[in-house]
Structures are given as structure tokens and as C-alpha cells.
Amino acid sequence: MRRKENHTPFVAVAFGLVLCILIIFQLYIWREPARIEADEAEDHAAAVAAGDGLYGENCAACHGKNGEGSAGPALNSAELLKITSDAALFSLTRTGVPGTIMPAWGQMFGGPFTDEQIQQMVAYVRAWEPNAPESIPVDNAPDPSRGALIYEQTCSVCHGQDGLGTELTPALNDLERLNKLNDGWYRNTIAHGRPAKGMPTWGTVLSPAQINDVVALLATWRAGNSVSANISLNRYLSNALFAIRQFDRPDAEFFLKAAETQADDSQVDVVREVLALVEENRLFEAEAALITLLPPEEMGRALYESNCAPCHGSDASGGLGPALRPSSFVQARNDEELIAFMLEGRNGTAMDGFDGILTAEELANVVFIMRAWQE
């Protein structure tokens, strides 16, 4: 007769092993949240540290070493950080802010930084929030004049000069339309866009205050009044010259048509001649004719206002950058050395090089006006 085998010890061992695995698994699950939290804290600390270096090298010159503000607004502000999400800070840094000296920093928009680097800078700025000081209240009432400048730079390409529309887009400066839709509708539409109608989202590019300025412009039109953007004739002409040199006919035509409205009797015929040459795609002839309207001093002044005044002051008396009127640095160097310096820039400062932005010929005009200031 065969002897019956006893499997009880094996079952007990298997049961014990299963029980041990379950206990170990439960301990792992219990410890996992703490491990994930510690890893996230370590990653966040690394992002803040990286953002510290990026901010110091690129942002501190305008926004202050500790975010207190300078040429740019204060970022270390309890009010700002309370109402501004990380997504908004990321978008504004990535795309820049039209109508201000805030450039686009994201590579997709022509800047030097990846999205990860911008997120690191946002993490650094957000780390100020627990101890951010309360800002002194500032009167930020909507201003239709600022709105006109923003409209001219960002909206007129689609909606036409003075909001009169184009063949493809509706007129905004239309009393029937303005009376039908209130300020709230325009504010939300500008912020969120109308993708199905081809209207992009501007809320990630313009700040709420800038959107309010544009809405104030629309309200002025609704009241039957007009507001002109404070853009000089020379600015339009220098922008048109840049567009021609880039073989960008649509932009050149846009700037020349805007210049035509400001040109006096002695200039308007030449502006129209240049516009006709651009429309016929005779760009080299257009460039030669346009230069006659912008002598070196005027070209230098227009280029200075666009590219240098935000840091060196509109009257060259200094600001974020040193004074250029007078300047021992300018006086100690010849024209070629100054042009080379402006093309290359100065590492570790807010002075970025203009290589790829302005030509040596254009910088020669800037040097021309700088020389006049030394006299």
C-alpha cells in the first residue's frame, strides 16, 4: 500500500512567501508617495537653481537682480505672482510682449532658449512667491493712446489702418459693430481668439493691461473719436527699408502706406514712388529711392529709437545702459571698432549683439548720430 504524502509543509511555506510578498508590496506602496514627493522636490530644486543662473544672465538687467524691477516691471511682487499662473509666465517669456522692450525668448519665436529652460526660469520666479513683497499701487487705467500703438503693431496687419478693415477681414472701427458688441465681448475675444474665424489667441501674447488698452481704443472709436499711434514717419520708413532688404514685399507695402499718411508735401511723392516700385517688385530701385528720404542722421536716429533707446535712454542720457551723450567709450574708438562691438555685443551684460538684426551699414548710421552727440 502506497504511503500518503504530506503537502502541508509546502503549502505553509508557499503561504508564508505570498504573505511576505504582500507585506513587502504594501510597504513599497506606503513609501512610494514619500519617494515621489522627494524626487519631485529634488527636480524642482534643480529647476530653480538652473533658473537662477538663466535669470541672472538674461533677465536681471531689465527686471532687477531680485526681481524688484528696473527697465522692466517688478516680478518679485505678491500681487503679480498671485494672479499670474505659471502657464501665463511661460507664454509671456516664450513669445515676448509686443509694444515693449520684452523680447521673445523661446526658440520657436526666434529666441535662444528651449521650453525646458523657460520652465526653469518660471520655477525660479515662482519661488519668490512665499516672501514676495506687496507692491505700491500704480494707476494702470486703460489708455487708448497705448492701445493705438499696440493696435498698430499687432492688429492693423489684419484689420487695417485705423480699424477700417481689409478685403479679407472685417472693419473694427465701425459704429454699428461697435455698438452691437460691448467692451467685455471684445476683451474676451482678444484674449481667447476666434480660431474658426482665423482670429488668433492674444491672451498668451498681450498682458491683461495691454488688452484693456486696446479695448479702450475701441471704446474711443465707439464714441466717434480718433486716436493716433505715436509712431514717427522715420520709424515707418526705416521699417520699410528693412523689409525691402529682406525681400518682404507685403511688410514693405504696409509700412510705406502708413508712411504715406504722415509724409508732408515734399516727401509724399517719393513715398508713393517707392511704393509703386515695391508693388512692381523692383526692390533695388525702391531701396535706392527710399534712402534719399532717410539721410544718415535720420536713419541713425530712427534705428537708435527702435533698438538702443530702451536701454540707453531716448535722449542717450543713460538708463539701464550707460549714457552715450557724451561717452568716453565712443570717443576712444573709431567707427569700424564701434560697429564691430555693436554686432558682437558684450557677454554678461544686457548688451546683445545686433548681428543678424541690423547690418553694418545700418549700424554705421547709428554711429553717425552717436558721433554728433559727442560734438
Summary of the structure (lengths in Angstrom):
residues: 375
radius of gyration: 29.4
end to end distance: 124.8
largest distance: 127.8
contacts: 1033
relative contact order: 0.06
helix: 63%
strand: 2%
